[in-house]
Amino acid sequence: MRIRWFKDALLDLIELRKYIGNDNSHAAQDVAISILSHVEQLAEHPAMGRTGRVEGTRELVISGLPYIIPYRVKNNTIEILRVLHAARKWPTKF
């Protein structure tokens, strides 16, 4: 399956990298690499995330980090919807 990042998800990733990078640029890079690595695994294992809180979605929990990636599988494509901090108020729709 191919992976398609929505604009909001890419912006989330850029913003979290900037935020973490203000304190530690190396840590920011490590977090981004970990998120990208986890997302890449979805291409081979699209059901590896848990059932999502928003209907029709799944959630990929990033191990060791407080980030959750909501996504959906549509027409042989994994759609990455957002990159959200686990403590953040969850959206009701994407």
PDB file of N, CA, C and O in Angstrom:
ATOM      1  N   MET A   1       0.840  -1.188   0.000  1.00  0.00           N
ATOM      2  CA  MET A   1       0.000   0.000   0.000  1.00  0.00           C
ATOM      3  C   MET A   1       0.881   1.246   0.000  1.00  0.00           C
ATOM      4  O   MET A   1       1.995   1.249   0.524  1.00  0.00           O
ATOM      5  N   ARG A   2       0.363   2.263  -0.583  1.00  0.00           N
ATOM      6  CA  ARG A   2       1.125   3.517  -0.569  1.00  0.00           C
ATOM      7  C   ARG A   2       0.642   4.389   0.590  1.00  0.00           C
ATOM      8  O   ARG A   2      -0.473   4.225   1.086  1.00  0.00           O
ATOM      9  N   ILE A   3       1.486   5.300   1.003  1.00  0.00           N
ATOM     10  CA  ILE A   3       1.176   6.191   2.122  1.00  0.00           C
ATOM     11  C   ILE A   3       1.034   7.610   1.596  1.00  0.00           C
ATOM     12  O   ILE A   3       1.888   8.104   0.860  1.00  0.00           O
ATOM     13  N   ARG A   4      -0.054   8.256   1.983  1.00  0.00           N
ATOM     14  CA  ARG A   4      -0.314   9.640   1.584  1.00  0.00           C
ATOM     15  C   ARG A   4      -0.477  10.488   2.849  1.00  0.00           C
ATOM     16  O   ARG A   4      -1.341  10.218   3.683  1.00  0.00           O
ATOM     17  N   TRP A   5       0.354  11.500   2.975  1.00  0.00           N
ATOM     18  CA  TRP A   5       0.288  12.414   4.113  1.00  0.00           C
ATOM     19  C   TRP A   5      -0.631  13.580   3.777  1.00  0.00           C
ATOM     20  O   TRP A   5      -0.440  14.248   2.761  1.00  0.00           O
ATOM     21  N   PHE A   6      -1.617  13.826   4.613  1.00  0.00           N
ATOM     22  CA  PHE A   6      -2.447  15.010   4.460  1.00  0.00           C
ATOM     23  C   PHE A   6      -1.639  16.236   4.902  1.00  0.00           C
ATOM     24  O   PHE A   6      -0.703  16.124   5.693  1.00  0.00           O
ATOM     25  N   LYS A   7      -2.013  17.384   4.387  1.00  0.00           N
ATOM     26  CA  LYS A   7      -1.301  18.630   4.687  1.00  0.00           C
ATOM     27  C   LYS A   7      -1.235  18.895   6.195  1.00  0.00           C
ATOM     28  O   LYS A   7      -0.182  19.267   6.713  1.00  0.00           O
ATOM     29  N   ASP A   8      -2.358  18.705   6.902  1.00  0.00           N
ATOM     30  CA  ASP A   8      -2.367  18.951   8.354  1.00  0.00           C
ATOM     31  C   ASP A   8      -1.377  18.052   9.086  1.00  0.00           C
ATOM     32  O   ASP A   8      -0.740  18.482  10.047  1.00  0.00           O
ATOM     33  N   ALA A   9      -1.245  16.810   8.637  1.00  0.00           N
ATOM     34  CA  ALA A   9      -0.302  15.879   9.269  1.00  0.00           C
ATOM     35  C   ALA A   9       1.136  16.346   9.060  1.00  0.00           C
ATOM     36  O   ALA A   9       1.950  16.298   9.982  1.00  0.00           O
ATOM     37  N   LEU A  10       1.442  16.790   7.862  1.00  0.00           N
ATOM     38  CA  LEU A  10       2.791  17.294   7.586  1.00  0.00           C
ATOM     39  C   LEU A  10       3.088  18.540   8.410  1.00  0.00           C
ATOM     40  O   LEU A  10       4.186  18.695   8.944  1.00  0.00           O
ATOM     41  N   LEU A  11       2.101  19.428   8.510  1.00  0.00           N
ATOM     42  CA  LEU A  11       2.282  20.635   9.324  1.00  0.00           C
ATOM     43  C   LEU A  11       2.474  20.278  10.797  1.00  0.00           C
ATOM     44  O   LEU A  11       3.291  20.890  11.483  1.00  0.00           O
ATOM     45  N   ASP A  12       1.718  19.283  11.286  1.00  0.00           N
ATOM     46  CA  ASP A  12       1.902  18.824  12.670  1.00  0.00           C
ATOM     47  C   ASP A  12       3.332  18.348  12.894  1.00  0.00           C
ATOM     48  O   ASP A  12       3.958  18.695  13.895  1.00  0.00           O
ATOM     49  N   LEU A  13       3.841  17.559  11.965  1.00  0.00           N
ATOM     50  CA  LEU A  13       5.198  17.017  12.090  1.00  0.00           C
ATOM     51  C   LEU A  13       6.240  18.138  12.080  1.00  0.00           C
ATOM     52  O   LEU A  13       7.185  18.115  12.869  1.00  0.00           O
ATOM     53  N   ILE A  14       6.071  19.100  11.205  1.00  0.00           N
ATOM     54  CA  ILE A  14       6.985  20.246  11.136  1.00  0.00           C
ATOM     55  C   ILE A  14       6.942  21.040  12.442  1.00  0.00           C
ATOM     56  O   ILE A  14       7.983  21.421  12.977  1.00  0.00           O
ATOM     57  N   GLU A  15       5.736  21.286  12.950  1.00  0.00           N
ATOM     58  CA  GLU A  15       5.588  22.074  14.174  1.00  0.00           C
ATOM     59  C   GLU A  15       6.164  21.365  15.395  1.00  0.00           C
ATOM     60  O   GLU A  15       6.807  21.998  16.231  1.00  0.00           O
ATOM     61  N   LEU A  16       5.939  20.060  15.505  1.00  0.00           N
ATOM     62  CA  LEU A  16       6.485  19.367  16.681  1.00  0.00           C
ATOM     63  C   LEU A  16       8.000  19.309  16.608  1.00  0.00           C
ATOM     64  O   LEU A  16       8.675  19.355  17.636  1.00  0.00           O
ATOM     65  N   ARG A  17       8.533  19.211  15.414  1.00  0.00           N
ATOM     66  CA  ARG A  17       9.993  19.209  15.275  1.00  0.00           C
ATOM     67  C   ARG A  17      10.580  20.576  15.657  1.00  0.00           C
ATOM     68  O   ARG A  17      11.623  20.647  16.306  1.00  0.00           O
ATOM     69  N   LYS A  18       9.909  21.649  15.252  1.00  0.00           N
ATOM     70  CA  LYS A  18      10.361  22.992  15.646  1.00  0.00           C
ATOM     71  C   LYS A  18      10.288  23.165  17.162  1.00  0.00           C
ATOM     72  O   LYS A  18      11.219  23.677  17.782  1.00  0.00           O
ATOM     73  N   TYR A  19       9.175  22.734  17.749  1.00  0.00           N
ATOM     74  CA  TYR A  19       8.963  22.892  19.191  1.00  0.00           C
ATOM     75  C   TYR A  19      10.033  22.148  19.987  1.00  0.00           C
ATOM     76  O   TYR A  19      10.657  22.716  20.883  1.00  0.00           O
ATOM     77  N   ILE A  20      10.239  20.883  19.656  1.00  0.00           N
ATOM     78  CA  ILE A  20      11.253  20.096  20.357  1.00  0.00           C
ATOM     79  C   ILE A  20      12.646  20.640  20.047  1.00  0.00           C
ATOM     80  O   ILE A  20      13.515  20.666  20.918  1.00  0.00           O
ATOM     81  N   GLY A  21      12.851  21.071  18.815  1.00  0.00           N
ATOM     82  CA  GLY A  21      14.144  21.589  18.385  1.00  0.00           C
ATOM     83  C   GLY A  21      14.574  22.850  19.100  1.00  0.00           C
ATOM     84  O   GLY A  21      15.767  23.151  19.160  1.00  0.00           O
ATOM     85  N   ASN A  22      13.621  23.596  19.646  1.00  0.00           N
ATOM     86  CA  ASN A  22      13.974  24.790  20.418  1.00  0.00           C
ATOM     87  C   ASN A  22      14.836  24.437  21.623  1.00  0.00           C
ATOM     88  O   ASN A  22      15.674  25.231  22.052  1.00  0.00           O
ATOM     89  N   ASP A  23      14.627  23.245  22.162  1.00  0.00           N
ATOM     90  CA  ASP A  23      15.408  22.791  23.317  1.00  0.00           C
ATOM     91  C   ASP A  23      16.536  21.845  22.932  1.00  0.00           C
ATOM     92  O   ASP A  23      17.611  21.869  23.531  1.00  0.00           O
ATOM     93  N   ASN A  24      16.278  21.002  21.916  1.00  0.00           N
ATOM     94  CA  ASN A  24      17.250  19.962  21.589  1.00  0.00           C
ATOM     95  C   ASN A  24      17.047  19.510  20.139  1.00  0.00           C
ATOM     96  O   ASN A  24      16.143  18.726  19.852  1.00  0.00           O
ATOM     97  N   SER A  25      17.868  19.993  19.252  1.00  0.00           N
ATOM     98  CA  SER A  25      17.704  19.678  17.826  1.00  0.00           C
ATOM     99  C   SER A  25      17.919  18.198  17.531  1.00  0.00           C
ATOM    100  O   SER A  25      17.279  17.640  16.640  1.00  0.00           O
ATOM    101  N   HIS A  26      18.818  17.564  18.277  1.00  0.00           N
ATOM    102  CA  HIS A  26      19.059  16.133  18.071  1.00  0.00           C
ATOM    103  C   HIS A  26      17.818  15.322  18.457  1.00  0.00           C
ATOM    104  O   HIS A  26      17.427  14.401  17.740  1.00  0.00           O
ATOM    105  N   ALA A  27      17.207  15.665  19.581  1.00  0.00           N
ATOM    106  CA  ALA A  27      15.989  14.974  20.020  1.00  0.00           C
ATOM    107  C   ALA A  27      14.859  15.192  19.017  1.00  0.00           C
ATOM    108  O   ALA A  27      14.087  14.273  18.742  1.00  0.00           O
ATOM    109  N   ALA A  28      14.759  16.394  18.476  1.00  0.00           N
ATOM    110  CA  ALA A  28      13.721  16.686  17.484  1.00  0.00           C
ATOM    111  C   ALA A  28      13.874  15.794  16.258  1.00  0.00           C
ATOM    112  O   ALA A  28      12.889  15.273  15.734  1.00  0.00           O
ATOM    113  N   GLN A  29      15.094  15.624  15.812  1.00  0.00           N
ATOM    114  CA  GLN A  29      15.361  14.761  14.664  1.00  0.00           C
ATOM    115  C   GLN A  29      15.017  13.306  14.995  1.00  0.00           C
ATOM    116  O   GLN A  29      14.420  12.608  14.175  1.00  0.00           O
ATOM    117  N   ASP A  30      15.389  12.851  16.188  1.00  0.00           N
ATOM    118  CA  ASP A  30      15.100  11.475  16.602  1.00  0.00           C
ATOM    119  C   ASP A  30      13.595  11.208  16.655  1.00  0.00           C
ATOM    120  O   ASP A  30      13.134  10.150  16.227  1.00  0.00           O
ATOM    121  N   VAL A  31      12.835  12.166  17.180  1.00  0.00           N
ATOM    122  CA  VAL A  31      11.380  12.012  17.261  1.00  0.00           C
ATOM    123  C   VAL A  31      10.785  11.925  15.861  1.00  0.00           C
ATOM    124  O   VAL A  31       9.962  11.051  15.589  1.00  0.00           O
ATOM    125  N   ALA A  32      11.193  12.819  14.981  1.00  0.00           N
ATOM    126  CA  ALA A  32      10.674  12.808  13.607  1.00  0.00           C
ATOM    127  C   ALA A  32      11.011  11.492  12.903  1.00  0.00           C
ATOM    128  O   ALA A  32      10.162  10.922  12.218  1.00  0.00           O
ATOM    129  N   ILE A  33      12.225  11.016  13.066  1.00  0.00           N
ATOM    130  CA  ILE A  33      12.636   9.747  12.440  1.00  0.00           C
ATOM    131  C   ILE A  33      11.809   8.587  12.995  1.00  0.00           C
ATOM    132  O   ILE A  33      11.398   7.704  12.242  1.00  0.00           O
ATOM    133  N   SER A  34      11.566   8.582  14.286  1.00  0.00           N
ATOM    134  CA  SER A  34      10.763   7.520  14.895  1.00  0.00           C
ATOM    135  C   SER A  34       9.338   7.524  14.344  1.00  0.00           C
ATOM    136  O   SER A  34       8.796   6.471  14.009  1.00  0.00           O
ATOM    137  N   ILE A  35       8.742   8.694  14.252  1.00  0.00           N
ATOM    138  CA  ILE A  35       7.385   8.803  13.711  1.00  0.00           C
ATOM    139  C   ILE A  35       7.353   8.312  12.267  1.00  0.00           C
ATOM    140  O   ILE A  35       6.484   7.520  11.902  1.00  0.00           O
ATOM    141  N   LEU A  36       8.283   8.771  11.450  1.00  0.00           N
ATOM    142  CA  LEU A  36       8.320   8.353  10.042  1.00  0.00           C
ATOM    143  C   LEU A  36       8.529   6.849   9.908  1.00  0.00           C
ATOM    144  O   LEU A  36       7.920   6.210   9.051  1.00  0.00           O
ATOM    145  N   SER A  37       9.374   6.294  10.742  1.00  0.00           N
ATOM    146  CA  SER A  37       9.642   4.859  10.713  1.00  0.00           C
ATOM    147  C   SER A  37       8.387   4.054  11.055  1.00  0.00           C
ATOM    148  O   SER A  37       8.078   3.063  10.393  1.00  0.00           O
ATOM    149  N   HIS A  38       7.672   4.484  12.087  1.00  0.00           N
ATOM    150  CA  HIS A  38       6.431   3.805  12.459  1.00  0.00           C
ATOM    151  C   HIS A  38       5.403   3.894  11.330  1.00  0.00           C
ATOM    152  O   HIS A  38       4.749   2.904  11.000  1.00  0.00           O
ATOM    153  N   VAL A  39       5.268   5.069  10.749  1.00  0.00           N
ATOM    154  CA  VAL A  39       4.293   5.256   9.669  1.00  0.00           C
ATOM    155  C   VAL A  39       4.637   4.378   8.471  1.00  0.00           C
ATOM    156  O   VAL A  39       3.739   3.806   7.853  1.00  0.00           O
ATOM    157  N   GLU A  40       5.904   4.262   8.135  1.00  0.00           N
ATOM    158  CA  GLU A  40       6.319   3.423   6.999  1.00  0.00           C
ATOM    159  C   GLU A  40       5.884   1.971   7.178  1.00  0.00           C
ATOM    160  O   GLU A  40       5.593   1.287   6.197  1.00  0.00           O
ATOM    161  N   GLN A  41       5.838   1.499   8.414  1.00  0.00           N
ATOM    162  CA  GLN A  41       5.419   0.122   8.681  1.00  0.00           C
ATOM    163  C   GLN A  41       3.960  -0.125   8.298  1.00  0.00           C
ATOM    164  O   GLN A  41       3.567  -1.261   8.033  1.00  0.00           O
ATOM    165  N   LEU A  42       3.166   0.936   8.271  1.00  0.00           N
ATOM    166  CA  LEU A  42       1.757   0.790   7.902  1.00  0.00           C
ATOM    167  C   LEU A  42       1.579   0.279   6.473  1.00  0.00           C
ATOM    168  O   LEU A  42       0.582  -0.378   6.176  1.00  0.00           O
ATOM    169  N   ALA A  43       2.521   0.567   5.596  1.00  0.00           N
ATOM    170  CA  ALA A  43       2.416   0.119   4.204  1.00  0.00           C
ATOM    171  C   ALA A  43       2.308  -1.401   4.127  1.00  0.00           C
ATOM    172  O   ALA A  43       1.596  -1.932   3.275  1.00  0.00           O
ATOM    173  N   GLU A  44       3.010  -2.095   5.010  1.00  0.00           N
ATOM    174  CA  GLU A  44       2.978  -3.564   5.039  1.00  0.00           C
ATOM    175  C   GLU A  44       1.951  -4.108   6.033  1.00  0.00           C
ATOM    176  O   GLU A  44       1.475  -5.234   5.889  1.00  0.00           O
ATOM    177  N   HIS A  45       1.616  -3.303   7.038  1.00  0.00           N
ATOM    178  CA  HIS A  45       0.717  -3.758   8.109  1.00  0.00           C
ATOM    179  C   HIS A  45      -0.333  -2.681   8.399  1.00  0.00           C
ATOM    180  O   HIS A  45      -0.288  -2.059   9.461  1.00  0.00           O
ATOM    181  N   PRO A  46      -1.268  -2.448   7.488  1.00  0.00           N
ATOM    182  CA  PRO A  46      -2.216  -1.343   7.653  1.00  0.00           C
ATOM    183  C   PRO A  46      -3.153  -1.462   8.856  1.00  0.00           C
ATOM    184  O   PRO A  46      -3.713  -0.460   9.301  1.00  0.00           O
ATOM    185  N   ALA A  47      -3.328  -2.665   9.381  1.00  0.00           N
ATOM    186  CA  ALA A  47      -4.225  -2.844  10.526  1.00  0.00           C
ATOM    187  C   ALA A  47      -3.484  -2.824  11.858  1.00  0.00           C
ATOM    188  O   ALA A  47      -4.073  -3.150  12.889  1.00  0.00           O
ATOM    189  N   MET A  48      -2.200  -2.447  11.861  1.00  0.00           N
ATOM    190  CA  MET A  48      -1.431  -2.502  13.100  1.00  0.00           C
ATOM    191  C   MET A  48      -1.877  -1.466  14.130  1.00  0.00           C
ATOM    192  O   MET A  48      -1.626  -1.641  15.322  1.00  0.00           O
ATOM    193  N   GLY A  49      -2.526  -0.403  13.696  1.00  0.00           N
ATOM    194  CA  GLY A  49      -3.041   0.589  14.637  1.00  0.00           C
ATOM    195  C   GLY A  49      -4.342   0.118  15.260  1.00  0.00           C
ATOM    196  O   GLY A  49      -5.023  -0.761  14.731  1.00  0.00           O
ATOM    197  N   ARG A  50      -4.674   0.716  16.391  1.00  0.00           N
ATOM    198  CA  ARG A  50      -5.925   0.368  17.065  1.00  0.00           C
ATOM    199  C   ARG A  50      -7.105   1.059  16.374  1.00  0.00           C
ATOM    200  O   ARG A  50      -6.919   1.986  15.586  1.00  0.00           O
ATOM    201  N   THR A  51      -8.304   0.600  16.679  1.00  0.00           N
ATOM    202  CA  THR A  51      -9.508   1.241  16.158  1.00  0.00           C
ATOM    203  C   THR A  51      -9.527   2.686  16.639  1.00  0.00           C
ATOM    204  O   THR A  51      -9.267   2.959  17.811  1.00  0.00           O
ATOM    205  N   GLY A  52      -9.834   3.608  15.735  1.00  0.00           N
ATOM    206  CA  GLY A  52      -9.795   5.027  16.061  1.00  0.00           C
ATOM    207  C   GLY A  52     -11.013   5.523  16.818  1.00  0.00           C
ATOM    208  O   GLY A  52     -12.074   4.899  16.799  1.00  0.00           O
ATOM    209  N   ARG A  53     -10.841   6.655  17.483  1.00  0.00           N
ATOM    210  CA  ARG A  53     -11.950   7.290  18.199  1.00  0.00           C
ATOM    211  C   ARG A  53     -12.911   7.970  17.246  1.00  0.00           C
ATOM    212  O   ARG A  53     -14.084   8.161  17.567  1.00  0.00           O
ATOM    213  N   VAL A  54     -12.416   8.335  16.072  1.00  0.00           N
ATOM    214  CA  VAL A  54     -13.259   8.926  15.034  1.00  0.00           C
ATOM    215  C   VAL A  54     -13.625   7.802  14.068  1.00  0.00           C
ATOM    216  O   VAL A  54     -12.760   7.054  13.611  1.00  0.00           O
ATOM    217  N   GLU A  55     -14.902   7.695  13.766  1.00  0.00           N
ATOM    218  CA  GLU A  55     -15.386   6.617  12.906  1.00  0.00           C
ATOM    219  C   GLU A  55     -14.613   6.556  11.585  1.00  0.00           C
ATOM    220  O   GLU A  55     -14.355   7.574  10.943  1.00  0.00           O
ATOM    221  N   GLY A  56     -14.256   5.331  11.206  1.00  0.00           N
ATOM    222  CA  GLY A  56     -13.567   5.117   9.943  1.00  0.00           C
ATOM    223  C   GLY A  56     -12.063   5.314   9.999  1.00  0.00           C
ATOM    224  O   GLY A  56     -11.386   5.258   8.972  1.00  0.00           O
ATOM    225  N   THR A  57     -11.536   5.547  11.203  1.00  0.00           N
ATOM    226  CA  THR A  57     -10.093   5.766  11.334  1.00  0.00           C
ATOM    227  C   THR A  57      -9.462   4.691  12.211  1.00  0.00           C
ATOM    228  O   THR A  57     -10.142   3.926  12.895  1.00  0.00           O
ATOM    229  N   ARG A  58      -8.147   4.668  12.162  1.00  0.00           N
ATOM    230  CA  ARG A  58      -7.330   3.850  13.058  1.00  0.00           C
ATOM    231  C   ARG A  58      -6.303   4.794  13.673  1.00  0.00           C
ATOM    232  O   ARG A  58      -6.094   5.899  13.174  1.00  0.00           O
ATOM    233  N   GLU A  59      -5.664   4.357  14.757  1.00  0.00           N
ATOM    234  CA  GLU A  59      -4.686   5.187  15.452  1.00  0.00           C
ATOM    235  C   GLU A  59      -3.405   4.407  15.677  1.00  0.00           C
ATOM    236  O   GLU A  59      -3.408   3.338  16.288  1.00  0.00           O
ATOM    237  N   LEU A  60      -2.328   4.948  15.183  1.00  0.00           N
ATOM    238  CA  LEU A  60      -1.011   4.352  15.381  1.00  0.00           C
ATOM    239  C   LEU A  60      -0.355   5.041  16.572  1.00  0.00           C
ATOM    240  O   LEU A  60      -0.030   6.226  16.510  1.00  0.00           O
ATOM    241  N   VAL A  61      -0.165   4.296  17.649  1.00  0.00           N
ATOM    242  CA  VAL A  61       0.494   4.828  18.846  1.00  0.00           C
ATOM    243  C   VAL A  61       1.997   4.677  18.645  1.00  0.00           C
ATOM    244  O   VAL A  61       2.481   3.583  18.354  1.00  0.00           O
ATOM    245  N   ILE A  62       2.728   5.766  18.798  1.00  0.00           N
ATOM    246  CA  ILE A  62       4.176   5.743  18.615  1.00  0.00           C
ATOM    247  C   ILE A  62       4.820   5.319  19.935  1.00  0.00           C
ATOM    248  O   ILE A  62       4.807   6.070  20.910  1.00  0.00           O
ATOM    249  N   SER A  63       5.379   4.121  19.956  1.00  0.00           N
ATOM    250  CA  SER A  63       5.944   3.584  21.197  1.00  0.00           C
ATOM    251  C   SER A  63       7.093   4.453  21.707  1.00  0.00           C
ATOM    252  O   SER A  63       7.969   4.872  20.951  1.00  0.00           O
ATOM    253  N   GLY A  64       7.055   4.708  23.010  1.00  0.00           N
ATOM    254  CA  GLY A  64       8.100   5.496  23.646  1.00  0.00           C
ATOM    255  C   GLY A  64       7.941   6.994  23.491  1.00  0.00           C
ATOM    256  O   GLY A  64       8.746   7.761  24.019  1.00  0.00           O
ATOM    257  N   LEU A  65       6.909   7.422  22.771  1.00  0.00           N
ATOM    258  CA  LEU A  65       6.672   8.851  22.551  1.00  0.00           C
ATOM    259  C   LEU A  65       5.199   9.166  22.800  1.00  0.00           C
ATOM    260  O   LEU A  65       4.353   8.282  22.662  1.00  0.00           O
ATOM    261  N   PRO A  66       4.878  10.400  23.163  1.00  0.00           N
ATOM    262  CA  PRO A  66       3.479  10.749  23.433  1.00  0.00           C
ATOM    263  C   PRO A  66       2.711  11.198  22.183  1.00  0.00           C
ATOM    264  O   PRO A  66       1.939  12.156  22.234  1.00  0.00           O
ATOM    265  N   TYR A  67       2.925  10.512  21.080  1.00  0.00           N
ATOM    266  CA  TYR A  67       2.267  10.898  19.832  1.00  0.00           C
ATOM    267  C   TYR A  67       1.426   9.767  19.275  1.00  0.00           C
ATOM    268  O   TYR A  67       1.780   8.591  19.365  1.00  0.00           O
ATOM    269  N   ILE A  68       0.297  10.159  18.694  1.00  0.00           N
ATOM    270  CA  ILE A  68      -0.628   9.223  18.066  1.00  0.00           C
ATOM    271  C   ILE A  68      -0.897   9.722  16.651  1.00  0.00           C
ATOM    272  O   ILE A  68      -1.109  10.913  16.425  1.00  0.00           O
ATOM    273  N   ILE A  69      -0.884   8.792  15.710  1.00  0.00           N
ATOM    274  CA  ILE A  69      -1.099   9.120  14.301  1.00  0.00           C
ATOM    275  C   ILE A  69      -2.459   8.567  13.877  1.00  0.00           C
ATOM    276  O   ILE A  69      -2.581   7.363  13.653  1.00  0.00           O
ATOM    277  N   PRO A  70      -3.482   9.411  13.762  1.00  0.00           N
ATOM    278  CA  PRO A  70      -4.740   8.921  13.214  1.00  0.00           C
ATOM    279  C   PRO A  70      -4.599   8.759  11.694  1.00  0.00           C
ATOM    280  O   PRO A  70      -4.026   9.611  11.015  1.00  0.00           O
ATOM    281  N   TYR A  71      -5.131   7.655  11.184  1.00  0.00           N
ATOM    282  CA  TYR A  71      -5.048   7.387   9.749  1.00  0.00           C
ATOM    283  C   TYR A  71      -6.261   6.590   9.308  1.00  0.00           C
ATOM    284  O   TYR A  71      -7.013   6.073  10.134  1.00  0.00           O
ATOM    285  N   ARG A  72      -6.442   6.497   8.010  1.00  0.00           N
ATOM    286  CA  ARG A  72      -7.485   5.630   7.471  1.00  0.00           C
ATOM    287  C   ARG A  72      -6.943   4.928   6.242  1.00  0.00           C
ATOM    288  O   ARG A  72      -6.028   5.411   5.576  1.00  0.00           O
ATOM    289  N   VAL A  73      -7.524   3.789   5.962  1.00  0.00           N
ATOM    290  CA  VAL A  73      -7.158   3.005   4.785  1.00  0.00           C
ATOM    291  C   VAL A  73      -8.269   3.210   3.766  1.00  0.00           C
ATOM    292  O   VAL A  73      -9.440   2.950   4.040  1.00  0.00           O
ATOM    293  N   LYS A  74      -7.880   3.680   2.588  1.00  0.00           N
ATOM    294  CA  LYS A  74      -8.870   3.994   1.559  1.00  0.00           C
ATOM    295  C   LYS A  74      -8.278   3.685   0.190  1.00  0.00           C
ATOM    296  O   LYS A  74      -7.248   4.241  -0.189  1.00  0.00           O
ATOM    297  N   ASN A  75      -8.934   2.799  -0.547  1.00  0.00           N
ATOM    298  CA  ASN A  75      -8.511   2.477  -1.919  1.00  0.00           C
ATOM    299  C   ASN A  75      -7.028   2.142  -2.023  1.00  0.00           C
ATOM    300  O   ASN A  75      -6.311   2.729  -2.833  1.00  0.00           O
ATOM    301  N   ASN A  76      -6.573   1.205  -1.210  1.00  0.00           N
ATOM    302  CA  ASN A  76      -5.181   0.747  -1.244  1.00  0.00           C
ATOM    303  C   ASN A  76      -4.171   1.843  -0.880  1.00  0.00           C
ATOM    304  O   ASN A  76      -3.002   1.781  -1.260  1.00  0.00           O
ATOM    305  N   THR A  77      -4.648   2.845  -0.137  1.00  0.00           N
ATOM    306  CA  THR A  77      -3.784   3.944   0.307  1.00  0.00           C
ATOM    307  C   THR A  77      -3.973   4.151   1.806  1.00  0.00           C
ATOM    308  O   THR A  77      -5.095   4.125   2.312  1.00  0.00           O
ATOM    309  N   ILE A  78      -2.873   4.355   2.499  1.00  0.00           N
ATOM    310  CA  ILE A  78      -2.909   4.746   3.913  1.00  0.00           C
ATOM    311  C   ILE A  78      -2.889   6.271   3.931  1.00  0.00           C
ATOM    312  O   ILE A  78      -1.935   6.889   3.459  1.00  0.00           O
ATOM    313  N   GLU A  79      -3.942   6.875   4.475  1.00  0.00           N
ATOM    314  CA  GLU A  79      -4.024   8.332   4.557  1.00  0.00           C
ATOM    315  C   GLU A  79      -3.660   8.771   5.976  1.00  0.00           C
ATOM    316  O   GLU A  79      -4.388   8.492   6.929  1.00  0.00           O
ATOM    317  N   ILE A  80      -2.533   9.454   6.103  1.00  0.00           N
ATOM    318  CA  ILE A  80      -2.077   9.963   7.401  1.00  0.00           C
ATOM    319  C   ILE A  80      -2.781  11.298   7.622  1.00  0.00           C
ATOM    320  O   ILE A  80      -2.538  12.269   6.906  1.00  0.00           O
ATOM    321  N   LEU A  81      -3.661  11.332   8.629  1.00  0.00           N
ATOM    322  CA  LEU A  81      -4.530  12.485   8.826  1.00  0.00           C
ATOM    323  C   LEU A  81      -3.916  13.576   9.691  1.00  0.00           C
ATOM    324  O   LEU A  81      -4.047  14.761   9.384  1.00  0.00           O
ATOM    325  N   ARG A  82      -3.246  13.182  10.769  1.00  0.00           N
ATOM    326  CA  ARG A  82      -2.644  14.142  11.698  1.00  0.00           C
ATOM    327  C   ARG A  82      -1.502  13.476  12.441  1.00  0.00           C
ATOM    328  O   ARG A  82      -1.323  12.262  12.357  1.00  0.00           O
ATOM    329  N   VAL A  83      -0.734  14.266  13.165  1.00  0.00           N
ATOM    330  CA  VAL A  83       0.257  13.791  14.134  1.00  0.00           C
ATOM    331  C   VAL A  83      -0.078  14.557  15.410  1.00  0.00           C
ATOM    332  O   VAL A  83       0.190  15.753  15.516  1.00  0.00           O
ATOM    333  N   LEU A  84      -0.670  13.849  16.382  1.00  0.00           N
ATOM    334  CA  LEU A  84      -1.202  14.523  17.562  1.00  0.00           C
ATOM    335  C   LEU A  84      -0.519  14.064  18.844  1.00  0.00           C
ATOM    336  O   LEU A  84      -0.183  12.890  19.001  1.00  0.00           O
ATOM    337  N   HIS A  85      -0.320  15.014  19.757  1.00  0.00           N
ATOM    338  CA  HIS A  85       0.185  14.679  21.087  1.00  0.00           C
ATOM    339  C   HIS A  85      -0.938  13.968  21.838  1.00  0.00           C
ATOM    340  O   HIS A  85      -2.100  14.363  21.741  1.00  0.00           O
ATOM    341  N   ALA A  86      -0.599  12.936  22.575  1.00  0.00           N
ATOM    342  CA  ALA A  86      -1.598  12.117  23.264  1.00  0.00           C
ATOM    343  C   ALA A  86      -2.412  12.907  24.293  1.00  0.00           C
ATOM    344  O   ALA A  86      -3.554  12.546  24.576  1.00  0.00           O
ATOM    345  N   ALA A  87      -1.849  13.972  24.852  1.00  0.00           N
ATOM    346  CA  ALA A  87      -2.551  14.751  25.870  1.00  0.00           C
ATOM    347  C   ALA A  87      -3.493  15.793  25.268  1.00  0.00           C
ATOM    348  O   ALA A  87      -4.255  16.440  25.987  1.00  0.00           O
ATOM    349  N   ARG A  88      -3.436  15.946  23.985  1.00  0.00           N
ATOM    350  CA  ARG A  88      -4.236  16.961  23.306  1.00  0.00           C
ATOM    351  C   ARG A  88      -5.701  16.537  23.215  1.00  0.00           C
ATOM    352  O   ARG A  88      -6.006  15.347  23.134  1.00  0.00           O
ATOM    353  N   LYS A  89      -6.602  17.519  23.230  1.00  0.00           N
ATOM    354  CA  LYS A  89      -8.023  17.218  23.041  1.00  0.00           C
ATOM    355  C   LYS A  89      -8.199  16.622  21.644  1.00  0.00           C
ATOM    356  O   LYS A  89      -7.698  17.164  20.659  1.00  0.00           O
ATOM    357  N   TRP A  90      -8.912  15.508  21.574  1.00  0.00           N
ATOM    358  CA  TRP A  90      -9.044  14.779  20.315  1.00  0.00           C
ATOM    359  C   TRP A  90     -10.114  15.412  19.438  1.00  0.00           C
ATOM    360  O   TRP A  90     -11.190  15.749  19.933  1.00  0.00           O
ATOM    361  N   PRO A  91      -9.842  15.581  18.137  1.00  0.00           N
ATOM    362  CA  PRO A  91     -10.856  16.133  17.234  1.00  0.00           C
ATOM    363  C   PRO A  91     -12.041  15.171  17.081  1.00  0.00           C
ATOM    364  O   PRO A  91     -11.897  13.964  17.274  1.00  0.00           O
ATOM    365  N   THR A  92     -13.193  15.707  16.739  1.00  0.00           N
ATOM    366  CA  THR A  92     -14.373  14.866  16.529  1.00  0.00           C
ATOM    367  C   THR A  92     -14.475  14.376  15.095  1.00  0.00           C
ATOM    368  O   THR A  92     -15.223  13.444  14.797  1.00  0.00           O
ATOM    369  N   LYS A  93     -13.717  15.011  14.210  1.00  0.00           N
ATOM    370  CA  LYS A  93     -13.684  14.571  12.809  1.00  0.00           C
ATOM    371  C   LYS A  93     -12.379  15.018  12.175  1.00  0.00           C
ATOM    372  O   LYS A  93     -11.669  15.872  12.706  1.00  0.00           O
ATOM    373  N   PHE A  94     -12.076  14.416  11.015  1.00  0.00           N
ATOM    374  CA  PHE A  94     -10.871  14.783  10.261  1.00  0.00           C
ATOM    375  C   PHE A  94     -11.266  15.196   8.864  1.00  0.00           C
ATOM    376  O   PHE A  94     -10.404  15.545   8.057  1.00  0.00           O
TER     377      PHE A  94
END
